[in-house]
Amino acid sequence: MTLSDHKDLMGGEEFLIILPNTPLDEAAQIVTRLQRSLTKKYFLDNNEKVLITFSAGVAERAAGEPQEAAIGRADSAMYEAKRSGKNRVCLAPAAPAEAG
């Protein structure tokens, strides 16, 4: 069985990259550079070239925001990237302001 035989089984892996003290726009640039670098290379599976792509969501954690909430916003942005054509980087909207 090769990767090309079962392309419908591939995907679904999710990774979290934490970039402390990095503004949202800079984090998006870093992820975009990583994405572009990865998609320039082919990987081999049984001597067959396989192109790896990924969709990404980037969120900036607001002061006092629970970690899970920031991850959830990044996850939602990743799914937006997939819906809008895959192999994209989408930014999550800012965290809602705390009611005070």
C-alpha positions, -999 to 999 in steps of 0.1 A, spaced: 0 0 0 14 34 -9 3 69 2 -12 75 -33 -34 44 -30 -51 58 1 -51 96 -2 -85 97 14 -70 82 46 -43 109 49 -45 141 68 -61 151 101 -29 155 120 -29 187 140 1 204 155 4 234 179 32 258 176 37 283 204 56 315 196 60 334 229 61 372 227 53 372 190 27 396 176 -1 381 155 12 395 122 47 382 128 35 348 138 15 346 106 46 355 86 66 327 104 39 301 97 36 312 61 74 309 56 73 274 71 44 265 48 61 278 17 94 261 26 76 227 31 56 229 -1 88 235 -21 100 200 -13 88 166 -23 89 135 -2 92 100 -15 69 71 -9 79 40 -28 97 61 -53 67 83 -59 68 120 -52 44 133 -26 37 169 -19 29 179 16 7 209 23 -10 222 54 -36 247 65 -30 268 95 -48 290 119 -30 317 139 -43 333 171 -28 358 195 -36 350 231 -50 380 249 -40 389 284 -60 369 308 -74 347 281 -76 310 290 -51 289 270 -79 266 258 -98 296 244 -68 308 223 -62 273 210 -99 271 201 -97 304 181 -66 291 163 -84 258 155 -114 277 141 -91 298 119 -74 266 107 -108 251 96 -116 284 79 -83 280 60 -94 245 49 -128 257 38 -113 286 18 -91 264 -4 -66 245 19 -29 251 21 -36 286 35 -29 305 67 -59 323 83 -58 347 113 -82 342 142 -103 372 152 -91 389 184 -104 375 217 -136 390 229 -131 418 255 -139 407 290 -171 421 304 -163 443 333 
